[in-house]
Amino acid sequence: MEKKIIKEIQKKEAIFFDNVAKLRTTIVNVPVEADYTNAKKFIPKKNQRVPLVDPKLTKILEGKYVQKYLDLVAHKKNGRVLDICCGSGWLALELARRGQIVDAYDLSPEAIKLAKKTLKDCKKEKGFGQINYHLADVSEVDLGSNKYDSISGWSAFHHLPDPNDFILRAIKSLKTNGIIATSDDLDMGKIEKFLELACRFVLPQIHHSYIDKLFFLKKLILRKEKIPEEVFSPMEEAKHCSVQEIESVLRNNLNIVYFKQFNAFVGAPVMTMAGNDFFRYSMARLLVIIDNFLCKIKLTRGFVQIIIARKN
């Protein structure tokens, strides 16, 4: 893509995530995107057309993978970490809690504003590291050489204009035994989409009664309605196929120490599930077990892909 086109897409990308940050802080004081440890639950009422925020469900869906990710990124005591596309700062904050010195970059002024506010308000225990937030395009930053112990991007690398070029520059900036860690969203296949739709239909969902779902199914059969498309940010929309390229360049240049694909179909249906907490959390745990099993036998492929690689 031409540089002028990239800049226009990045402007739209910043606005997209500005709106996300504004919405989250409107409906809940501490969203999980800002503080993974201390996030507050928000279950909207039926007439409130806003997203559900439930950190416990988030941790049921991905908690053990997040902890593995954080442990490997924070492998060096008092290490220096580059956090790209940091958003509202949850990852940078968790790394600082592990004693890391974090340089965090994002294009969204509202996301950086929320991240700085959360950092200021959070309780800093003994051993808390340091976070330096930057409102800037990390793909244009001089990363230097032999500078970082880890470089991390949670749902980030596929948002870069040229992730391959960035990763090659990032490798040069890593110290020996340094880590590059990524978590990216993959395209959903037909089986995964069918299972997700089936779960949405069978499970009680906020904002949608079973009568609503039956009417929708009827319209779907009569082809008067279509299955809603996945929501992509402007940069994802422009170049959504780059995740496989990211995996390839990491495998070709580094030693892969952890690879995991998970949440093939349960993510959205579980997060929007209605009912009391006992039902929601119990059902979520059961569905995650089923999801993991289907991924293990390769009947399905996880929607989320984590790759952690080491520089020798």
C-alpha positions in Angstrom: 0.0 0.0 0.0 1.1 3.6 -0.7 2.2 5.6 2.3 -0.6 8.1 1.8 -3.2 5.4 1.8 -1.7 3.8 4.9 -1.8 7.2 6.8 -5.5 7.6 5.9 -6.3 4.1 7.2 -4.3 4.7 10.4 -6.4 7.9 11.0 -9.6 5.8 10.7 -8.0 3.1 12.9 -7.3 5.7 15.7 -10.9 7.0 15.5 -12.2 3.4 15.7 -10.2 2.6 18.9 -11.0 6.1 20.3 -14.7 5.2 20.1 -14.0 1.8 21.8 -12.2 3.4 24.7 -14.9 6.1 25.1 -17.7 3.5 25.1 -15.9 1.2 27.6 -15.3 4.1 30.1 -18.9 5.3 29.7 -20.4 1.9 30.8 -17.8 0.7 33.3 -15.2 2.5 35.5 -12.4 -0.1 35.0 -12.8 -2.1 31.7 -10.7 -5.3 31.3 -8.8 -3.6 28.4 -7.4 -1.2 30.9 -6.8 -3.3 34.0 -7.0 -7.1 33.6 -6.6 -7.7 37.4 -9.0 -5.1 38.8 -11.6 -4.9 36.0 -15.3 -4.4 37.0 -18.2 -6.4 35.7 -21.0 -4.7 33.8 -24.1 -6.7 32.6 -26.3 -4.4 30.5 -30.1 -4.4 31.0 -32.2 -5.5 28.1 -32.9 -1.9 26.9 -29.2 -1.0 27.0 -27.6 -1.7 23.6 -24.0 -1.7 24.9 -21.4 -4.4 25.3 -21.2 -6.8 28.2 -18.0 -6.5 30.3 -17.3 -9.5 32.5 -13.6 -10.0 33.4 -14.3 -13.4 35.0 -15.7 -14.8 31.7 -12.6 -13.3 29.9 -10.4 -15.2 32.3 -12.4 -18.5 31.8 -12.0 -18.1 28.1 -8.3 -17.2 27.9 -6.9 -16.8 31.5 -4.3 -19.7 31.4 -3.0 -18.6 28.0 -2.7 -15.0 29.2 -0.7 -16.1 32.2 1.6 -18.2 30.1 2.1 -15.3 27.7 2.9 -12.8 30.5 5.3 -15.3 32.2 7.3 -15.8 29.0 7.3 -12.1 28.0 8.5 -11.1 31.5 11.2 -13.8 31.5 14.0 -11.4 32.5 13.9 -9.8 36.0 13.5 -6.0 35.6 13.5 -6.5 31.8 12.8 -3.9 29.2 9.7 -4.7 27.1 8.2 -3.0 24.0 4.4 -3.3 23.9 3.1 -2.4 20.5 -0.5 -1.3 19.8 -1.0 -1.2 23.6 -4.5 0.1 23.5 -5.9 1.0 26.9 -2.9 -0.6 28.6 -3.9 -3.8 30.3 -0.9 -5.8 29.1 1.6 -3.0 29.9 0.1 -2.8 33.4 0.4 -6.6 34.0 4.0 -6.6 32.8 4.8 -3.6 35.1 3.3 -5.7 38.0 5.9 -8.3 37.1 8.7 -5.7 37.5 9.2 -4.9 33.8 10.1 -1.5 32.3 7.6 -1.1 29.4 7.7 1.2 26.4 4.1 1.2 25.1 2.8 2.7 21.8 -0.6 3.2 20.3 -2.3 5.5 17.7 -5.5 6.1 19.7 -5.4 9.3 21.9 -8.4 8.1 24.0 -6.9 4.6 24.6 -3.6 6.2 25.7 -5.5 8.7 27.9 -7.4 5.8 29.6 -4.2 3.8 30.0 -2.4 6.7 31.7 -5.4 7.3 34.0 -5.5 3.6 35.0 -1.8 3.6 35.7 -2.1 6.7 37.8 -5.1 5.3 39.8 -3.8 1.7 40.3 -2.1 0.5 43.5 1.6 0.0 42.9 3.0 -2.8 45.0 6.6 -3.4 45.8 8.5 -4.4 42.7 6.2 -2.6 40.4 8.2 -1.6 37.2 7.7 1.3 35.0 5.5 2.2 31.9 6.3 4.9 29.3 3.2 5.5 27.2 3.7 7.0 23.7 1.0 8.3 21.3 2.8 7.3 18.1 3.0 4.9 15.2 5.4 2.2 16.4 6.1 1.1 12.9 7.9 4.4 12.3 9.9 4.3 15.6 13.6 3.6 15.5 13.8 0.4 17.7 17.6 0.5 18.0 19.6 -2.7 18.4 20.2 -5.0 21.4 17.7 -2.9 23.4 14.7 -5.0 24.5 14.4 -8.2 26.4 10.9 -8.8 24.9 8.7 -7.3 22.3 5.0 -8.0 22.6 1.8 -7.4 20.7 -1.5 -8.7 21.9 -4.0 -8.5 19.0 -1.5 -6.1 17.5 0.9 -7.3 14.8 -1.8 -7.8 12.2 -2.8 -4.2 12.6 0.6 -3.0 11.5 1.0 -1.7 7.9 3.9 -4.1 7.2 4.3 -6.7 10.0 7.0 -8.6 8.2 9.3 -5.5 8.0 8.5 -4.6 11.6 9.3 -8.1 12.9 12.7 -8.1 11.1 13.5 -4.7 12.7 12.3 -6.0 16.0 14.6 -9.0 15.9 17.6 -6.6 15.6 16.4 -4.7 18.6 16.2 -7.8 20.8 18.9 -8.9 23.1 20.2 -12.5 23.0 17.5 -14.8 24.3 15.0 -12.1 23.8 11.3 -12.9 23.2 8.8 -11.8 20.5 5.2 -12.6 21.5 2.1 -12.2 19.4 -1.6 -12.9 19.8 -3.6 -12.5 16.6 -7.1 -13.2 15.4 -7.5 -15.8 12.6 -10.3 -16.0 10.1 -13.2 -18.3 11.2 -13.9 -21.3 9.0 -17.4 -22.6 8.1 -17.5 -25.2 10.9 -16.5 -22.6 13.5 -19.1 -20.1 12.2 -21.8 -22.8 12.3 -20.9 -23.9 15.9 -20.8 -20.2 17.0 -24.2 -19.6 15.5 -25.6 -22.8 17.0 -24.3 -21.7 20.5 -25.9 -18.3 20.1 -29.2 -20.0 19.2 -29.2 -22.6 22.0 -27.7 -20.4 24.8 -29.7 -17.6 26.4 -28.3 -14.4 25.0 -28.6 -10.8 26.4 -30.8 -8.6 24.2 -32.2 -11.6 22.2 -35.1 -13.8 23.4 -35.7 -17.2 21.9 -38.7 -15.7 20.0 -36.3 -13.1 18.5 -33.9 -15.9 17.5 -36.7 -18.0 15.9 -37.8 -15.0 13.8 -34.2 -14.4 12.8 -33.8 -18.1 11.8 -37.0 -17.9 9.7 -35.7 -14.8 7.9 -32.3 -16.6 7.5 -34.0 -19.6 5.9 -36.1 -17.3 3.6 -32.9 -15.4 2.8 -34.4 -12.2 4.0 -31.6 -11.9 6.6 -27.9 -12.6 6.5 -25.5 -13.8 9.3 -23.8 -10.7 10.7 -20.3 -10.2 9.5 -17.3 -10.1 11.8 -16.4 -6.6 12.9 -12.9 -5.5 11.8 -11.0 -2.4 12.5 -10.0 -0.3 9.4 -6.5 -1.7 9.2 -7.8 -5.3 9.6 -10.3 -4.7 6.9 -7.5 -3.5 4.6 -5.2 -6.4 5.2 -6.8 -9.2 7.2 -4.8 -12.0 5.7 -1.4 -11.1 7.3 -1.6 -13.5 10.3 -0.2 -16.4 8.3 2.7 -14.1 7.1 3.4 -13.2 10.8 3.7 -16.9 11.7 5.9 -17.6 8.7 8.4 -14.8 9.4 8.7 -15.8 13.1 9.3 -19.4 12.3 11.9 -18.6 9.6 13.9 -16.3 11.9 13.4 -17.3 15.5 12.9 -20.4 17.7 9.3 -21.0 18.5 8.9 -21.8 22.2 5.1 -21.6 22.5 2.3 -22.0 19.9 -1.4 -22.2 20.8 -4.7 -21.8 18.9 -7.8 -21.6 21.1 -11.4 -20.3 21.3 -12.6 -21.7 18.0 -16.3 -20.7 18.5 -17.1 -20.1 22.1 -15.8 -16.6 22.6 -18.8 -14.4 21.4 -21.6 -16.7 22.6 -20.1 -17.1 26.0 -19.4 -13.4 26.5 -23.0 -12.5 25.6 -24.7 -15.2 27.6 -27.6 -14.3 29.8 -28.5 -15.9 33.2 -27.2 -15.9 36.7 -23.5 -16.1 37.4 -23.5 -19.8 38.5 -25.1 -20.8 35.2 -23.0 -18.5 33.0 -19.6 -19.4 34.6 -20.4 -23.2 34.7 -21.6 -23.3 31.1 -18.6 -21.2 30.0 -16.2 -23.7 31.6 -18.0 -26.7 30.0 -18.0 -25.0 26.5 -14.3 -24.1 26.8 -13.5 -27.8 27.5 -15.5 -28.8 24.4 -13.9 -26.1 22.3 -10.4 -27.2 23.4 -11.1 -30.8 22.7 -12.4 -30.1 19.2 -9.3 -28.0 18.5 -7.1 -30.8 19.9 -8.5 -33.4 17.5 -8.3 -30.8 14.7 -12.0 -30.8 13.9 -11.9 -27.0 14.5 -9.2 -24.4 14.6 -8.9 -21.7 17.3 -9.9 -18.2 16.4 -7.0 -16.8 18.6 -3.4 -17.7 17.9 -0.5 -17.1 20.3 3.1 -17.4 19.1 6.0 -16.8 21.4 9.5 -17.0 19.8 13.0 -16.6 21.2 16.1 -15.1 19.6 19.1 -17.4 19.9 
